[in-house]
Amino acid sequence: MNDLLLIAAYAALGAGVAGLLGWPAVRALRRRSMALSLFAVAVVTVLAMASGTTAVAQAMFLSEHDLGVVMTVLAIGAVVSLATAAVLGRQAVTGSRALTLAARTVGSDGGFAAPDQPLSSELAQLSSELAATSARLAESRKREQTLEASRRELIAWISHDLRTPLAGLRAMAEALEDGIAEDPARYHARIGTEVDRLTGMVDDLFELSRLQAGALHLTPARISCYDLVGDALACADPLARQRGVRLLGGQVDPVPVEVDGREVSRALGNLLVNAIRSTPADGVVAVTAHRHDEEVVLAVTDGCGGIPEADLPRVFETGWRGGSARTPHLIEGADGGERAGGGAGLGLAIVRGIAEAHAGTATVSNVEGGCRFEIRLPTAGQPA
């Protein structure tokens, strides 16, 4: 037992001296190449093993032959260990360099190009994270490009829609000023109509900016869907009568919801106005409300004939107005003339913003003869 303790002491002394001498070298190389650091660790390990073994062999007073055998075995083991460490270090550095080159492709148009060569588990995990990051960047860039395109379209459409009524207002004001207006009362009425239209466009822009900036402050209150739909139908009835469209609201369940009644009524009103304007005379616009699982579904179905499938994903984008967006239909003005009708393509974007502000969703789908717009909201008692 004493011999074993003595051997352990000599081995610890020899290995400790080698470890203490090698530790500064390992620390000095920690910011250098990974291959060099791994090789330095292997050298310290081999020296510690050799020093401990040599100290024990000297203490045991081995013969020169036996000591030579021990030294030969140590030398061969050291060579093999150092060669293995060098190879592993080179593989680690090669994989690291390949991953560094591949990282330069993160966020590129072609996506992340993972290294072809095998990688260690840590580097392979890092490669997977880089691939996921590249995919998120590509998705974010695509969304940014879509928003930028939508913004440019909105500016173009707003500019067009503002230019027309402003030109008309200028012409009517000059006619009244010069005293050449045949019926000043009708000109005044027409000016009021155009001002109301411009005011509505500005209100829509302000509402949309609040929604997109997250500055819309809701005042939730418990209210019945029956009351929401009834108020929306009452507000849309004059426009429906003017255009010869029938409004139906018989399939409305008095389901309670906890929402900002003013904002949800505005969303429903936008859907109804959009549906009435898109439905031909003698057509029908139906409003329904029912509970589905933990949601309340408010639906507006029109007779517009349907929306092309390619356009369905864009319906709620800011500024979208369909194929005729650049050539709005004409409606009769207060003076008997014609003027551009329709809004600036903000109504449906506002609908989606209000729905999302209530933790709900707004969707559209084609049905027989028209479209069905749905606003899904949490029922009363659910987090909004």
Number of C-alpha atoms within 10 A of each C-alpha: 6 7 9 9 10 14 19 14 15 21 22 19 17 21 24 17 14 21 21 12 14 18 13 10 14 19 12 10 15 13 10 10 13 16 19 19 21 21 23 22 20 19 21 20 19 22 22 24 21 23 23 23 21 20 18 21 19 12 13 13 10 13 11 9 9 12 16 12 12 16 16 12 12 19 14 10 15 19 13 12 16 19 14 14 21 19 14 15 19 18 16 18 16 15 20 17 13 16 22 13 14 18 19 11 17 22 20 13 10 10 16 22 18 18 18 10 9 10 19 12 9 9 15 16 12 15 21 14 12 21 21 15 16 22 17 14 16 19 13 13 14 12 12 12 12 13 14 12 13 17 15 13 16 19 14 14 20 19 12 14 21 14 12 13 19 15 11 15 19 12 12 19 16 13 15 16 10 9 10 11 15 10 10 15 12 15 19 17 14 20 22 14 16 20 15 12 18 17 12 14 20 14 12 19 17 11 19 21 14 15 19 13 9 11 10 16 10 14 11 15 13 14 17 19 24 19 16 22 23 15 16 21 22 11 14 18 17 12 14 24 14 10 16 16 23 16 20 15 15 11 12 21 15 16 18 19 23 21 24 18 21 12 20 20 22 18 23 26 22 20 25 28 21 19 25 29 19 18 24 16 16 13 17 20 25 19 26 19 24 18 19 12 9 13 18 23 24 21 24 23 27 31 24 23 15 17 17 11 10 8 13 15 12 15 19 22 20 22 25 22 23 14 11 9 15 12 11 16 13 12 13 11 17 18 16 10 10 12 17 15 16 17 20 26 24 22 28 23 24 26 27 22 24 26 22 17 20 20 14 18 18 22 17 18 15 18 15 12 12 18 21 22 21 25 25 23 26 23 21 19 11 12 9 16
